[in-house]
Amino acid sequence: MVREWQYWTLNKLEILQGYLPAFNIASKRSSERVYLDLMAGQPENAAAGTGQMFDGSARIALASDPGFTRLAFGELQHFALLEDDLRRRFPDREFTVYPGDCNETIGQMLADVADVNWAPTFAFLDQQGAELHWSTMEAIARFKKAGLTKAEQWILLSPTMIYRGVQGTNGHLFAARVDRMYGTSAWRHI
């Protein structure tokens, strides 16, 4: 079942669709370019209210021209649907789908592309609330070979979602998730 999203999700993915080719053009001297998508979601989505269908981030990354040479997609819930769709649409492309919590699969994801840790790397970390752990973002930052530029990380941090989460019924549990995401509880005084 296709999930409906508000306009900002379509807007965010349109920005991603425009940026990925630019990232690869800027990296064109490199024989390898790595794309990491920790929460790839469903392959296709719908705009709330209009029903307009639009591609998810994994399809966008695989369709990018110029393209990435190594692609890794993490997905907790829809991994089988995602992999089936991508293999059908992009039969000649190599990529890996990692089922499970990205905070647990990030080690394997990075290990599988460690042979190209010198290559330009783009990581899309598109969380809904506070699912990422600080240690996951640190692992991506440490991934690149010493002396080279760091992996570029696009991280969705939604102050509105954090506020709603901590004000909710289980606000103390959500606040603990935010602590793990920021790697500290210092944000709470804000």
C-alpha positions in Angstrom: 0.0 0.0 0.0 1.4 3.4 -1.0 1.8 5.9 1.8 0.5 9.4 1.5 2.8 12.3 2.4 2.4 16.0 2.9 3.8 18.5 0.4 7.2 18.9 2.2 8.1 15.3 1.4 7.6 15.8 -2.3 9.5 19.1 -2.1 12.4 17.4 -0.2 12.6 14.6 -2.8 12.5 17.1 -5.7 15.5 18.9 -4.1 17.3 15.5 -3.7 16.5 14.7 -7.4 18.1 17.9 -8.5 21.1 17.7 -6.1 22.3 14.1 -6.8 23.3 14.7 -10.4 25.2 17.8 -9.3 27.0 15.8 -6.6 28.1 13.3 -9.2 29.1 15.9 -11.7 31.3 17.5 -9.1 32.7 14.1 -8.4 33.2 13.1 -12.0 36.9 12.6 -11.8 36.4 9.8 -9.4 35.8 6.3 -10.7 33.6 5.4 -7.8 30.7 7.4 -6.1 28.9 6.0 -3.0 25.3 6.6 -2.1 24.0 5.5 1.3 20.3 5.8 2.1 19.6 4.7 5.7 15.8 4.9 5.6 14.9 4.4 2.0 11.2 3.8 2.6 8.8 2.7 -0.1 9.8 2.9 -3.8 6.7 5.0 -4.6 4.7 7.5 -2.6 1.5 9.6 -3.0 0.9 13.3 -2.3 -1.8 13.7 0.4 -4.9 15.4 -1.0 -4.0 15.1 -4.7 -2.9 11.5 -4.9 0.0 12.5 -7.2 2.5 9.7 -7.3 6.2 10.3 -6.9 9.3 8.3 -6.6 11.0 7.5 -3.3 14.6 8.3 -2.6 16.0 4.9 -3.7 14.4 5.2 -7.2 15.7 8.8 -7.4 19.3 7.7 -6.5 19.3 4.8 -9.0 17.9 7.1 -11.8 20.4 9.8 -11.2 22.5 10.8 -14.2 25.4 10.8 -13.9 25.0 7.9 -11.5 26.5 6.4 -8.4 28.6 3.3 -8.7 27.9 1.9 -5.2 24.4 2.2 -3.7 23.2 0.9 -0.3 19.6 1.2 0.9 18.5 0.6 4.5 14.9 -0.1 5.3 13.2 -1.3 8.4 9.7 -2.2 7.2 9.3 -2.3 3.4 12.6 -3.8 2.5 11.2 -6.7 0.4 8.9 -4.4 -1.5 11.7 -1.9 -2.1 14.2 -4.6 -3.3 11.6 -6.2 -5.6 10.7 -2.9 -7.2 14.3 -1.7 -7.6 15.5 -5.0 -9.1 12.6 -4.9 -11.6 13.1 -1.3 -12.6 16.9 -1.2 -12.5 17.9 -4.8 -13.6 21.4 -3.8 -14.7 22.3 -1.8 -11.6 24.1 -3.1 -8.6 22.9 -2.2 -5.1 22.2 -3.7 -1.8 19.1 -3.4 0.4 19.8 -3.9 4.2 16.7 -4.9 6.1 16.4 -3.8 9.7 17.2 -0.8 11.9 19.8 1.3 10.2 21.5 1.9 13.6 22.2 -1.8 13.7 23.0 -2.3 10.0 25.2 0.7 9.4 28.3 -1.3 10.4 27.7 -3.9 7.7 26.6 -1.3 5.1 29.9 0.6 5.6 32.0 -2.6 5.7 30.5 -3.6 2.3 31.8 -0.4 0.7 35.0 0.0 2.7 37.1 -0.9 -0.3 36.1 2.5 -1.8 36.3 4.6 1.4 38.3 7.1 -0.6 35.4 7.8 -3.0 33.0 10.7 -2.8 30.1 9.6 -0.6 26.6 11.0 -0.1 24.4 9.8 2.8 20.7 10.5 2.9 19.4 10.2 6.5 15.7 10.9 6.1 14.2 10.2 9.5 10.7 11.0 10.5 11.2 11.8 14.2 14.3 10.8 16.1 15.1 7.3 14.8 18.8 7.9 14.1 21.5 7.5 16.8 24.4 9.9 17.1 26.7 6.8 16.8 25.3 6.1 13.4 26.1 9.6 12.1 29.5 9.4 13.7 30.2 6.1 11.9 29.4 7.7 8.6 31.6 10.7 9.4 34.5 8.3 10.3 34.0 6.1 7.2 36.2 8.0 4.8 39.9 7.3 4.6 42.0 9.6 6.8 43.0 12.9 5.2 40.1 12.9 2.7 36.9 14.9 2.7 34.1 13.5 4.9 31.0 11.8 3.6 28.3 14.4 2.9 25.3 13.7 5.2 21.9 15.1 4.5 20.0 14.7 7.8 16.4 15.5 8.4 16.0 17.1 11.8 12.5 18.3 12.4 12.1 20.5 15.4 8.3 20.3 15.1 8.4 16.5 15.2 10.7 16.6 18.3 8.4 19.1 20.0 5.3 17.0 19.2 7.1 13.8 20.3 8.2 15.1 23.7 4.8 16.7 24.4 3.0 13.4 23.5 1.6 10.7 25.8 5.0 8.9 26.0 7.1 12.1 25.8 9.7 10.7 28.2 10.4 7.7 25.9 10.6 10.0 22.9 12.9 12.3 24.7 15.2 9.4 25.3 15.2 8.7 21.5 16.2 12.4 21.0 19.0 12.0 23.5 20.4 9.1 21.4 20.0 11.1 18.2 21.9 14.1 19.5 24.3 12.0 21.6 23.5 14.2 24.7 20.6 15.4 26.7 21.8 19.0 26.6 19.1 19.8 24.0 16.4 19.5 26.7 17.1 23.0 28.2 16.1 24.5 24.9 
